[in-house]
Amino acid sequence: MDDLEFHELDARLLKRIEETWTEQIESMPAEKADVFWPMLERQLSWWKGYADPGTENGDWRLYVVTTKDGSGGHDIPVAVVDMTDAHKSKDPSLKLLDFNLQPILLFQLEEEVDSNTIGGAIHIIGFAIVSAMNLAYQNGVRKFKIYGRSPELLNMFDSLVATAGDWGEYQVYRQYKWLVIESSGGN
């Protein structure tokens, strides 16, 4: 997965998500597929509105983490990242709201927890965070926030803040349910 890329969601990527994630769910045992189908249908419905060129999305941003298939050809969507661009607010920032990992990875994480599966998920999430931070900083936004949707994630934020140490020009702190990474300015 060293060839991960970060692209804004468009109609082509949405079609790839629908194709590959549907194939992944169809390959699962029926009892697991029954859990993943409604989730995928809800997500696709939501994402189709974003990818429609006639729709004004305001500050909402969806990005897709992709990798290449074995032949180096087609993009394989491995995650969708849900963000809000709040650079015009009183507290200018780019806010990462949610990660949506591909169904097969979620299935593998539920079935058997091994270092390869966990490492793959961490690699994808880490890549998405770094890519989103780069996107924020390239657009002049110096504050990046990640929303803590679960107690486990909030605990992880607390551990990260407690052990952050010296991050040079970056400050790392908690703001309610947000992990905030803020740059003092210099690139």
Steps between C-alpha positions, in 0.01 A plus 500: 500500500794730447325644198209668685352812346252763624234627256187707534192284443361527148261293286779269375622420852145460626439238231822319602389506865161358409655225284785391726322534833197311363732218387660494844167470677380230257808293592413502873294241685127586478463597867784754468383627162158570652670740742714674237235549227290764682815686601629510142161601359474789749854615423455479123178700519681769699807502275299512175368839604855623546628362168210651301653794309171691532511491880648783705693338784592813692772422752454121487794304354528130418833347409581145398814309592588268211763246413573337164387150415764230453564600141550866593188596309170581664468700817365290787319712759607394849345784703280808474585796722224742604617855575371852549692805386442755777766748390243783492379443857607673823733204556649438151578131452456191289299244696529129435163357603508133405693216334310241299726201443428250222262222609752217459742669740224556757400134460861385551533720809189335647594143407863468597714765652850452367790740458466519120133599512549750782814635334316541170216692666743722692698564181187610311372719785844653557537574130154663495585720800833614354341563158216701653747702710705573188184608320414738785848653513523532120179704515632727774307336784731451798267301726396141439243325718401134526165419658494230770192289426560240768637474854786288363600772254476768770725290724745468213492881458576544872795258474631678192478841667665370818794352309524755217814668632662753268339516159700803390267754346190286574284504809292192576213528747142390576207735450189323629458197268758629251869423468657824374828524313591862445794651315660822621550600139834421336514230231 
